[in-house]
Amino acid sequence: MPGFELIGDREREQVNDVLDTGILFRYEFPNERKGIYKVKEFESAFSKFVGTRFAHAVTSGTSALKVALVSLGVKPGDEVITQGFTFVATFEAIIECGAIPVPVEIDDTLNMDPRDLEDKLSPRTKVIVPVHMLGGPARMLEIKEIAEKRGLRVLEDTAQALGGSVNGKITGGIGDCGTYSFDFYKTITTGEGGMIVTNDPQIYKTASEYSDHGHDHNPDVGRALEGRSFLGFNYRMNELQGAVGLAQLGRLPDILKIQDRNHSIIAEAMNQVTGVQMRAIPENARDSHTHVCFFFPEGAHAIEFHKKVSSKGITAISFKNNLWHFLGNWEHLIGMKTAWPGEFPFGKPYYNEKIQYSSDTLPATAKWLERLIVIPVSLRTTLEDAGRIAGELRQAAFETLR
Ligand SMILES: Cc1ncc(COP(=O)(O)O)c(C=O)c1O
């Protein structure tokens, strides 16, 4: 799971390259930096890995989402559809644009349910944001088909699923635009950081300019004389983060291999338990295997299983009561409490409709989460430990369902 488990010599070496030049800024200082452009190099290696024409690095996965939404033309009053099981950042980024998040249910993939998506479309829908939760891909083919029929754009929140794929395409590079997070807990980390990928030159141009105060990055003039056609903000990644990102990206094939191994040992054990349902992965899709996810027949089973394995010192997560990942528990969203007065952006003059969120807004999602148990896949777990953990989990599941 998290790249921080493998921080070491390669990261130190890359960071030292930057410290040796003394230039921590990603732009400018052509003479002093001795050809070292770590963020640029990271972007180029990242777009190669994902298979998109462009990648643009920013300060976090949350800012990547905001910059991507702005670049896709989202403005105050627009509706953006996303799932109610995600990290709250997906909703916050939509609200930061003055837009209205419209929540849809998840299905057995733990990601956007395409049937509910169709029901939630409206003439105000601007963008659809599926989230690849807990390493596993969303039903991208169905979601893209629905979007294409309506002329809508798709932004993949891939913060949690670097290295997954659908039909051979890496998650994040399937829709019109994709975003990633490199925070402390992600598959690869830069401490804090994020990336936007796209094949569309206009989206890339807007992202690159918006995230740097509108600078057009004209290579023929110095920074002070660069042009600007609109006001932006500062979401720039710095060279130290770029250096760590490059080293971490180099480790990604090994990270994915260890995740595959540890995940398959635990998943195979759980698969042997009648009554346990594994999380669905769409046809021709590849899970990035950051977490093993499975459902019990009833919520009461999940509670009992959780108690049993926690007492053995095994980490298991139950998301039903998690404060940060399920809309039903976001009392600040339910109360429409933003940092702006007058409940902006939920009211007039920008939004003339009525939207309400409540703890019961997504009953199907609540049901899936109540029955769900998630086991994080650690890179530090040895083959032997993985076998032992798998055995204990299987035994606890047998006892729970006896
Ligand atoms: C699905 C999802 N989207 C967005 C983010 C935000 O990323 P960051 O923490 O880098 O801002 C996260 C982080 O946990 C996430 O899980």
The ligand as an SDF file (V2000), in Angstrom:
LIG
                    3D

 16 16  0  0  0  0  0  0  0  0999 V2000
  -10.3840    9.3040   -3.2170 C   0  0  0  0  0  0  0  0  0  0  0  0
   -9.5170   10.4380   -2.7870 C   0  0  0  0  0  0  0  0  0  0  0  0
   -9.5720   11.5930   -3.4630 N   0  0  0  0  0  0  0  0  0  0  0  0
   -8.7980   12.6450   -3.1370 C   0  0  0  0  0  0  0  0  0  0  0  0
   -7.9150   12.5700   -2.0840 C   0  0  0  0  0  0  0  0  0  0  0  0
   -7.1220   13.7780   -1.6950 C   0  0  0  0  0  0  0  0  0  0  0  0
   -5.7580   13.6140   -1.8000 O   0  0  0  0  0  0  0  0  0  0  0  0
   -4.7430   14.5130   -0.9230 P   0  0  0  0  0  0  0  0  0  0  0  0
   -4.7180   13.9620    0.4500 O   0  0  0  0  0  0  0  0  0  0  0  0
   -3.4490   14.3430   -1.6280 O   0  0  0  0  0  0  0  0  0  0  0  0
   -5.2400   15.9060   -0.9880 O   0  0  0  0  0  0  0  0  0  0  0  0
   -7.7930   11.3820   -1.3530 C   0  0  0  0  0  0  0  0  0  0  0  0
   -6.8590   11.2730   -0.2130 C   0  0  0  0  0  0  0  0  0  0  0  0
   -6.9860   10.4420    0.6550 O   0  0  0  0  0  0  0  0  0  0  0  0
   -8.6250   10.2890   -1.7060 C   0  0  0  0  0  0  0  0  0  0  0  0
   -8.5650    9.1300   -1.0550 O   0  0  0  0  0  0  0  0  0  0  0  0
  1  2  1  0
  2  3  1  0
  2 15  2  0
  3  4  2  0
  4  5  1  0
  5  6  1  0
  5 12  2  0
  6  7  1  0
  7  8  1  0
  8  9  2  0
  8 10  1  0
  8 11  1  0
 12 13  1  0
 12 15  1  0
 13 14  2  0
 15 16  1  0
M  END
$$$$
